[in-house]
Amino acid sequence: MVALGTARDQVANMQEERESALGISVEARYTVGEYDIVILSAKQSDGLETWLRENGYRIPKGASGVLDSYIKQGTRFFVARVNLDEQSALGFTYLRPLQIAFESPKFMLPIRLGTVNADGPQELFVYTLTRTGRVETTNYRTVKLPTDVELPEFIEDDFSNFYRDMFAKQVKKENERAVFLEYAWDMGWCDPCAADPLSVAELRELGAFWVQERSGPKSAARDVFVTRLHVRYDAQHFPEDLAFQETGDRTNFQGRYVLRRAWTGDADCSGARKYRKELRERQIREAEKLASLTGWKLDDILARIDLADAGDITPWWKKIWDEDR
């Protein structure tokens, strides 16, 4: 046992000496669930890259410059590796998300390292929970997605394609340099709601540590404002990490897309004829709006709509003369 302990001490000492030579300081090392975690700081990017490679991590080409900028800011690095033995023992067939708690004077999210070996633009959703109000970015424009738009009925069965192409069109419209607000809501009330408000347990699990269970008539109130931001980014258009600020704006917002069902009765009164004429005009407006939002071809959209039969809607003055005269 003594010999074994001595050998372990020697290995640990050699490891510490190597880390010191590379300018690496390991702040903490532990296993949580299926992850082996190391928190470290570094003095230079070359030493950090060397340490990561020697410990089995893959570092993409071009990472040195990004790492160096973080080192100069005094950033600590959170390094996670999947522990397959622990994962097998726990019985999970998927990786659970990592939850990290820390304090920092900077309200920001580092995104640049992920662009180094990215194969095309990255998709990122940011959810924030605050006491004050909506969150927005300070170094990029925060833009609201189009909302309160009337669209053709068939979108109900094709919503994922619509939203994908609509978002891509908005990204291009903003020159690929904007962060989009998709949702902002006060958890203290709900009318109308896209879904049930989050419970106290859910809010606390997500990090809203200040929320407490209440009793009495105001037990449903939550001093939490939720913001959802969506950004598609790459190194060329997003050269800086995302910087945020809290605002006092508690105005609720959500992307809302309205589908109006057409009446299909067979009445032939003047009111019904007027309705069919207006319905056809509305359906065409909805198709044009859908085309402008997504870039889809208008003819293709109209082909998917059961356009109302408006009857003979030729203006009376065109009927006075034959078209051939």
VOPAGU-2260 file (C-alpha; in pm, 1 decimal, decimal comma):
REM VOPAGU-2260
SITE   aa  ch    i         X         Y         Z
SITE  MET   A    0       0,0       0,0       0,0
SITE  VAL   A    1     286,9     234,2      79,6
SITE  ALA   A    2     456,5     159,6    -250,3
SITE  LEU   A    3     130,0     215,1    -436,0
SITE  GLY   A    4      72,6     544,5    -260,2
SITE  THR   A    5     425,1     655,6    -339,5
SITE  ALA   A    6     381,6     570,3    -708,4
SITE  ARG   A    7      58,6     769,0    -722,1
SITE  ASP   A    8     228,9    1063,1    -553,5
SITE  GLN   A    9     508,1    1049,9    -807,4
SITE  VAL   A   10     261,8    1049,9   -1098,1
SITE  ALA   A   11      73,9    1341,3    -944,3
SITE  ASN   A   12     397,2    1534,9    -891,7
SITE  MET   A   13     505,3    1473,6   -1251,3
SITE  GLN   A   14     164,0    1588,2   -1371,4
SITE  GLU   A   15     184,2    1907,9   -1165,8
SITE  GLU   A   16     535,7    1978,8   -1293,3
SITE  ARG   A   17     420,6    1934,0   -1653,3
SITE  GLU   A   18     121,4    2162,6   -1600,4
SITE  SER   A   19     346,2    2424,8   -1440,2
SITE  ALA   A   20     590,2    2407,7   -1731,7
SITE  LEU   A   21     302,6    2468,0   -1974,4
SITE  GLY   A   22     164,8    2757,8   -1770,5
SITE  ILE   A   23    -146,3    2560,8   -1673,2
SITE  SER   A   24    -313,0    2588,5   -1334,0
SITE  VAL   A   25    -581,1    2329,6   -1261,1
SITE  GLU   A   26    -837,3    2494,1   -1032,3
SITE  ALA   A   27   -1056,4    2186,2    -986,5
SITE  ARG   A   28   -1088,1    1830,6   -1112,7
SITE  TYR   A   29   -1387,5    1604,9   -1045,7
SITE  THR   A   30   -1645,5    1367,6   -1196,0
SITE  VAL   A   31   -2013,5    1460,5   -1209,1
SITE  GLY   A   32   -2250,9    1199,2   -1345,2
SITE  GLU   A   33   -2117,8    1089,8   -1683,7
SITE  TYR   A   34   -1869,1    1377,2   -1717,1
SITE  ASP   A   35   -1507,8    1421,1   -1608,0
SITE  ILE   A   36   -1465,0    1793,7   -1540,3
SITE  VAL   A   37   -1149,7    2004,1   -1526,5
SITE  ILE   A   38   -1150,0    2377,7   -1453,4
SITE  LEU   A   39    -823,7    2547,6   -1537,6
SITE  SER   A   40    -649,9    2872,0   -1621,0
SITE  ALA   A   41    -359,2    2927,1   -1858,3
SITE  LYS   A   42     -81,8    3176,9   -1920,2
SITE  GLN   A   43     -43,0    3123,5   -2294,4
SITE  SER   A   44    -241,3    2962,9   -2573,1
SITE  ASP   A   45      41,9    2733,3   -2689,3
SITE  GLY   A   46      67,9    2579,3   -2344,3
SITE  LEU   A   47    -308,4    2533,7   -2324,3
SITE  GLU   A   48    -322,8    2369,0   -2667,5
SITE  THR   A   49     -38,3    2135,4   -2573,8
SITE  TRP   A   50    -203,5    2037,3   -2245,3
SITE  LEU   A   51    -535,8    1967,8   -2417,9
SITE  ARG   A   52    -374,7    1749,5   -2684,2
SITE  GLU   A   53    -163,8    1559,9   -2430,8
SITE  ASN   A   54    -480,7    1485,5   -2236,0
SITE  GLY   A   55    -664,9    1347,6   -2537,7
SITE  TYR   A   56    -868,5    1650,0   -2647,1
SITE  ARG   A   57    -896,7    1746,7   -3012,5
SITE  ILE   A   58    -816,7    2108,9   -3088,3
SITE  PRO   A   59    -910,9    2250,3   -3429,2
SITE  LYS   A   60    -663,3    2443,5   -3637,7
SITE  GLY   A   61    -685,2    2816,0   -3580,8
SITE  ALA   A   62    -792,8    2784,2   -3218,3
SITE  SER   A   63    -476,2    2947,9   -3086,5
SITE  GLY   A   64    -581,1    3305,2   -3164,5
SITE  VAL   A   65    -921,4    3264,1   -3001,8
SITE  LEU   A   66    -777,2    3092,1   -2695,0
SITE  ASP   A   67    -518,3    3367,0   -2657,1
SITE  SER   A   68    -784,4    3637,8   -2647,0
SITE  TYR   A   69    -969,6    3455,3   -2368,6
SITE  ILE   A   70    -645,7    3401,4   -2173,0
SITE  LYS   A   71    -569,6    3775,0   -2189,0
SITE  GLN   A   72    -913,4    3841,2   -2035,3
SITE  GLY   A   73    -831,9    3613,9   -1742,2
SITE  THR   A   74   -1095,2    3360,3   -1844,7
SITE  ARG   A   75   -1115,4    3022,1   -1674,3
SITE  PHE   A   76   -1169,5    2718,8   -1899,5
SITE  PHE   A   77   -1433,0    2454,7   -1827,9
SITE  VAL   A   78   -1326,6    2127,8   -1992,9
SITE  ALA   A   79   -1562,2    1827,9   -2000,0
SITE  ARG   A   80   -1501,7    1473,9   -2118,3
SITE  VAL   A   81   -1760,7    1194,9   -2135,3
SITE  ASN   A   82   -1680,0     913,8   -1891,4
SITE  LEU   A   83   -1816,8     608,0   -2073,1
SITE  ASP   A   84   -1786,7     381,6   -1768,4
SITE  GLU   A   85   -1990,3     620,1   -1555,2
SITE  GLN   A   86   -2246,1     664,8   -1832,5
SITE  SER   A   87   -2287,6     289,9   -1863,9
SITE  ALA   A   88   -2321,2     250,2   -1486,7
SITE  LEU   A   89   -2586,4     522,1   -1474,7
SITE  GLY   A   90   -2784,5     352,9   -1751,5
SITE  PHE   A   91   -2826,1     657,9   -1977,2
SITE  THR   A   92   -2823,0     616,7   -2354,7
SITE  TYR   A   93   -2792,4     991,1   -2411,6
SITE  LEU   A   94   -2584,2    1271,4   -2265,1
SITE  ARG   A   95   -2760,4    1488,4   -2011,2
SITE  PRO   A   96   -2709,3    1865,9   -2039,1
SITE  LEU   A   97   -2442,3    2027,4   -1827,5
SITE  GLN   A   98   -2552,2    2289,9   -1574,9
SITE  ILE   A   99   -2288,6    2540,0   -1465,3
SITE  ALA   A  100   -2323,5    2808,7   -1198,1
SITE  PHE   A  101   -2074,0    3094,0   -1169,0
SITE  GLU   A  102   -2051,9    3464,5   -1092,1
SITE  SER   A  103   -1909,7    3718,4   -1332,8
SITE  PRO   A  104   -1930,7    4095,7   -1379,0
SITE  LYS   A  105   -1964,6    4034,2   -1752,8
SITE  PHE   A  106   -2306,3    3940,4   -1888,9
SITE  MET   A  107   -2184,4    3760,2   -2198,7
SITE  LEU   A  108   -2174,2    3426,1   -2376,3
SITE  PRO   A  109   -1851,6    3306,8   -2546,8
SITE  ILE   A  110   -1929,2    3175,5   -2896,1
SITE  ARG   A  111   -1609,4    3231,0   -3096,5
SITE  LEU   A  112   -1432,0    2905,0   -3012,1
SITE  GLY   A  113   -1722,5    2710,1   -3158,4
SITE  THR   A  114   -1676,6    2879,4   -3495,0
SITE  VAL   A  115   -1317,5    2760,2   -3543,6
SITE  ASN   A  116   -1401,8    2408,7   -3663,7
SITE  ALA   A  117   -1765,9    2472,0   -3751,9
SITE  ASP   A  118   -1889,0    2333,4   -4081,7
SITE  GLY   A  119   -2107,3    2629,0   -4172,3
SITE  PRO   A  120   -2318,6    2859,9   -3953,6
SITE  GLN   A  121   -2409,6    2753,5   -3600,8
SITE  GLU   A  122   -2759,9    2766,0   -3455,9
SITE  LEU   A  123   -2794,4    2898,7   -3101,1
SITE  PHE   A  124   -3094,6    2950,4   -2873,1
SITE  VAL   A  125   -3045,1    3160,0   -2559,9
SITE  TYR   A  126   -3299,5    3153,0   -2277,6
SITE  THR   A  127   -3261,0    3411,0   -2001,8
SITE  LEU   A  128   -3452,2    3445,1   -1675,1
SITE  THR   A  129   -3434,6    3781,3   -1498,3
SITE  ARG   A  130   -3614,2    3975,7   -1230,1
SITE  THR   A  131   -3628,9    4298,4   -1427,7
SITE  GLY   A  132   -3736,1    4235,5   -1785,1
SITE  ARG   A  133   -3637,0    4147,6   -2138,2
SITE  VAL   A  134   -3272,8    4075,8   -2228,5
SITE  GLU   A  135   -3109,6    4204,8   -2546,6
SITE  THR   A  136   -2762,3    4203,6   -2701,4
SITE  THR   A  137   -2551,1    4517,8   -2680,0
SITE  ASN   A  138   -2291,7    4450,4   -2950,6
SITE  TYR   A  139   -2533,2    4319,0   -3213,8
SITE  ARG   A  140   -2881,3    4433,0   -3312,5
SITE  THR   A  141   -3168,3    4254,7   -3139,8
SITE  VAL   A  142   -3454,3    4224,3   -3388,2
SITE  LYS   A  143   -3808,1    4098,4   -3332,1
SITE  LEU   A  144   -3925,6    3827,6   -3566,5
SITE  PRO   A  145   -4236,8    3904,6   -3775,8
SITE  THR   A  146   -4550,9    3842,3   -3574,7
SITE  ASP   A  147   -4931,3    3869,9   -3591,4
SITE  VAL   A  148   -4928,0    3756,1   -3954,3
SITE  GLU   A  149   -5221,4    3585,4   -4128,3
SITE  LEU   A  150   -5109,5    3285,1   -4332,8
SITE  PRO   A  151   -5276,3    3016,8   -4549,8
SITE  GLU   A  152   -5439,8    2726,3   -4367,7
SITE  PHE   A  153   -5204,9    2462,4   -4511,9
SITE  ILE   A  154   -4920,1    2605,5   -4300,7
SITE  GLU   A  155   -5067,7    2416,4   -4004,5
SITE  ASP   A  156   -4931,1    2093,1   -4155,3
SITE  ASP   A  157   -4610,9    2251,8   -4287,2
SITE  PHE   A  158   -4515,4    2483,9   -4003,0
SITE  SER   A  159   -4160,8    2353,8   -3953,9
SITE  ASN   A  160   -4067,6    2425,1   -4317,0
SITE  PHE   A  161   -4237,6    2764,0   -4300,1
SITE  TYR   A  162   -4052,4    2866,9   -3982,3
SITE  ARG   A  163   -3717,4    2739,8   -4109,1
SITE  ASP   A  164   -3743,0    2934,2   -4434,4
SITE  MET   A  165   -3894,8    3240,5   -4271,2
SITE  PHE   A  166   -3609,1    3257,0   -4021,4
SITE  ALA   A  167   -3349,1    3209,7   -4296,9
SITE  LYS   A  168   -3507,4    3495,7   -4492,8
SITE  GLN   A  169   -3495,2    3725,4   -4188,7
SITE  VAL   A  170   -3128,7    3635,8   -4128,3
SITE  LYS   A  171   -3041,7    3739,3   -4483,4
SITE  LYS   A  172   -3253,6    4052,5   -4454,0
SITE  GLU   A  173   -3042,4    4160,6   -4155,6
SITE  ASN   A  174   -2715,2    4079,7   -4338,4
SITE  GLU   A  175   -2654,0    3778,9   -4109,4
SITE  ARG   A  176   -2553,1    4008,0   -3821,6
SITE  ALA   A  177   -2862,7    4019,1   -3600,1
SITE  VAL   A  178   -2989,2    3835,7   -3293,7
SITE  PHE   A  179   -3361,8    3760,8   -3309,7
SITE  LEU   A  180   -3616,4    3790,9   -3032,2
SITE  GLU   A  181   -3859,0    3499,1   -3057,5
SITE  TYR   A  182   -4027,2    3513,1   -2717,4
SITE  ALA   A  183   -4044,9    3742,3   -2415,8
SITE  TRP   A  184   -4292,3    3676,3   -2137,1
SITE  ASP   A  185   -4369,7    3772,6   -1781,3
SITE  MET   A  186   -4411,4    3453,1   -1577,2
SITE  GLY   A  187   -4629,8    3644,9   -1330,8
SITE  TRP   A  188   -4935,2    3613,9   -1553,2
SITE  CYS   A  189   -5049,8    3439,9   -1866,3
SITE  ASP   A  190   -5309,8    3563,6   -2114,6
SITE  PRO   A  191   -5285,3    3431,1   -2376,6
SITE  CYS   A  192   -5033,4    3153,5   -2318,8
SITE  ALA   A  193   -4839,9    2946,3   -2568,8
SITE  ALA   A  194   -4799,1    2690,1   -2288,0
SITE  ASP   A  195   -4856,3    2660,7   -1913,2
SITE  PRO   A  196   -4634,4    2893,0   -1704,1
SITE  LEU   A  197   -4325,6    2730,8   -1558,2
SITE  SER   A  198   -4363,0    2602,1   -1204,0
SITE  VAL   A  199   -4149,6    2723,0    -913,4
SITE  ALA   A  200   -3955,6    2394,9    -919,7
SITE  GLU   A  201   -3886,3    2431,6   -1293,3
SITE  LEU   A  202   -3778,1    2794,3   -1257,0
SITE  ARG   A  203   -3541,2    2713,1    -971,3
SITE  GLU   A  204   -3396,2    2419,3   -1164,2
SITE  LEU   A  205   -3325,0    2657,6   -1451,6
SITE  GLY   A  206   -3135,1    2891,3   -1219,8
SITE  ALA   A  207   -3394,0    3139,0   -1091,0
SITE  PHE   A  208   -3269,5    3093,7    -734,0
SITE  TRP   A  209   -3467,4    3391,9    -602,4
SITE  VAL   A  210   -3806,6    3231,3    -667,6
SITE  GLN   A  211   -3979,0    3098,5    -356,3
SITE  GLU   A  212   -4300,0    2904,2    -302,9
SITE  ARG   A  213   -4585,9    3128,1    -197,3
SITE  SER   A  214   -4919,9    3067,4     -35,8
SITE  GLY   A  215   -5247,9    3250,0     -63,5
SITE  PRO   A  216   -5422,8    3409,2    -362,4
SITE  LYS   A  217   -5094,6    3521,9    -524,6
SITE  SER   A  218   -4933,1    3179,5    -513,7
SITE  ALA   A  219   -4919,4    3164,1    -894,5
SITE  ALA   A  220   -4720,6    3488,5    -927,8
SITE  ARG   A  221   -4361,4    3452,7   -1044,7
SITE  ASP   A  222   -4108,0    3733,1   -1027,3
SITE  VAL   A  223   -3941,6    3606,2   -1344,9
SITE  PHE   A  224   -3923,8    3735,9   -1700,3
SITE  VAL   A  225   -3824,2    3486,9   -1970,3
SITE  THR   A  226   -3651,9    3588,0   -2294,3
SITE  ARG   A  227   -3575,1    3357,6   -2585,6
SITE  LEU   A  228   -3316,0    3475,0   -2839,5
SITE  HIS   A  229   -3223,9    3292,6   -3160,0
SITE  VAL   A  230   -2903,8    3354,9   -3352,8
SITE  ARG   A  231   -2743,2    3195,7   -3656,0
SITE  TYR   A  232   -2375,3    3284,3   -3649,0
SITE  ASP   A  233   -2035,2    3224,6   -3801,3
SITE  ALA   A  234   -1687,9    3372,4   -3751,5
SITE  GLN   A  235   -1721,1    3618,4   -4038,3
SITE  HIS   A  236   -2043,2    3784,5   -3925,4
SITE  PHE   A  237   -2005,0    3740,6   -3547,9
SITE  PRO   A  238   -1640,8    3822,0   -3466,9
SITE  GLU   A  239   -1727,4    3905,2   -3103,0
SITE  ASP   A  240   -1882,8    3705,8   -2822,0
SITE  LEU   A  241   -2243,9    3787,3   -2742,2
SITE  ALA   A  242   -2277,4    4064,5   -2481,9
SITE  PHE   A  243   -2613,4    4116,9   -2310,7
SITE  GLN   A  244   -2797,2    4364,3   -2095,2
SITE  GLU   A  245   -3112,8    4347,4   -1887,5
SITE  THR   A  246   -3382,0    4599,2   -1969,2
SITE  GLY   A  247   -3682,3    4719,3   -1775,8
SITE  ASP   A  248   -3909,9    4627,2   -2065,4
SITE  ARG   A  249   -4166,3    4372,3   -1944,4
SITE  THR   A  250   -4377,4    4387,3   -2259,7
SITE  ASN   A  251   -4483,7    4039,9   -2365,5
SITE  PHE   A  252   -4391,5    3926,0   -2716,0
SITE  GLN   A  253   -4422,1    3606,9   -2915,6
SITE  GLY   A  254   -4407,4    3511,1   -3280,1
SITE  ARG   A  255   -4775,8    3462,9   -3361,7
SITE  TYR   A  256   -4905,8    3328,2   -3691,5
SITE  VAL   A  257   -5279,1    3330,2   -3751,1
SITE  LEU   A  258   -5471,0    3074,6   -3958,6
SITE  ARG   A  259   -5830,0    3170,2   -4038,7
SITE  ARG   A  260   -6065,3    2888,0   -4130,2
SITE  ALA   A  261   -6278,9    2947,8   -4437,0
SITE  TRP   A  262   -6656,2    2904,3   -4421,2
SITE  THR   A  263   -6758,9    2635,7   -4671,9
SITE  GLY   A  264   -7135,8    2669,1   -4668,5
SITE  ASP   A  265   -7340,1    2651,6   -4991,6
SITE  ALA   A  266   -7568,1    2951,3   -4940,8
SITE  ASP   A  267   -7614,9    3173,2   -5247,0
SITE  CYS   A  268   -7741,2    3495,4   -5093,5
SITE  SER   A  269   -7579,2    3833,1   -5152,7
SITE  GLY   A  270   -7396,1    3808,6   -4819,8
SITE  ALA   A  271   -7248,3    3470,3   -4912,9
SITE  ARG   A  272   -7137,7    3596,8   -5253,5
SITE  LYS   A  273   -6973,9    3896,7   -5090,4
SITE  TYR   A  274   -6800,3    3669,8   -4839,4
SITE  ARG   A  275   -6659,8    3441,8   -5112,6
SITE  LYS   A  276   -6526,2    3739,1   -5303,5
SITE  GLU   A  277   -6359,0    3880,8   -4991,8
SITE  LEU   A  278   -6236,9    3533,0   -4893,5
SITE  ARG   A  279   -6061,6    3487,2   -5226,2
SITE  GLU   A  280   -5897,6    3828,7   -5192,6
SITE  ARG   A  281   -5787,6    3741,6   -4837,7
SITE  GLN   A  282   -5644,9    3406,3   -4948,4
SITE  ILE   A  283   -5439,0    3579,4   -5216,0
SITE  ARG   A  284   -5311,8    3836,1   -4961,5
SITE  GLU   A  285   -5212,8    3553,1   -4727,0
SITE  ALA   A  286   -5029,3    3377,3   -5010,1
SITE  GLU   A  287   -4843,6    3696,3   -5100,7
SITE  LYS   A  288   -4746,3    3749,2   -4737,3
SITE  LEU   A  289   -4620,1    3392,3   -4709,9
SITE  ALA   A  290   -4411,8    3439,0   -5024,6
SITE  SER   A  291   -4257,8    3760,3   -4891,6
SITE  LEU   A  292   -4170,3    3599,2   -4557,1
SITE  THR   A  293   -4017,8    3278,9   -4691,4
SITE  GLY   A  294   -3906,2    3342,9   -5047,8
SITE  TRP   A  295   -4136,4    3065,1   -5170,8
SITE  LYS   A  296   -4277,7    3107,0   -5521,5
SITE  LEU   A  297   -4623,1    3263,1   -5521,3
SITE  ASP   A  298   -4753,4    3026,1   -5790,4
SITE  ASP   A  299   -4648,3    2725,1   -5582,3
SITE  ILE   A  300   -4826,6    2866,7   -5277,9
SITE  LEU   A  301   -5147,2    2941,5   -5469,8
SITE  ALA   A  302   -5145,4    2587,3   -5607,4
SITE  ARG   A  303   -5171,5    2457,3   -5249,7
SITE  ILE   A  304   -5469,2    2676,9   -5161,5
SITE  ASP   A  305   -5828,7    2585,9   -5235,2
SITE  LEU   A  306   -5916,5    2932,6   -5358,6
SITE  ALA   A  307   -6275,4    3036,7   -5303,4
SITE  ASP   A  308   -6495,5    3068,4   -5613,7
SITE  ALA   A  309   -6583,3    3435,4   -5618,7
SITE  GLY   A  310   -6814,8    3400,6   -5919,6
SITE  ASP   A  311   -6816,0    3662,2   -6194,2
SITE  ILE   A  312   -6638,3    3957,8   -6036,0
SITE  THR   A  313   -6582,1    4147,6   -6362,2
SITE  PRO   A  314   -6651,7    4519,4   -6303,6
SITE  TRP   A  315   -6985,2    4632,5   -6455,9
SITE  TRP   A  316   -6821,6    4888,5   -6681,3
SITE  LYS   A  317   -6619,0    4618,7   -6856,7
SITE  LYS   A  318   -6939,4    4440,4   -6953,4
SITE  ILE   A  319   -7076,6    4732,2   -7156,8
SITE  TRP   A  320   -6852,6    4658,3   -7454,4
SITE  ASP   A  321   -6729,1    4334,0   -7593,0
SITE  GLU   A  322   -6358,3    4278,0   -7540,0
SITE  ASP   A  323   -6310,8    4233,7   -7919,6
SITE  ARG   A  324   -6451,2    4574,8   -8010,0
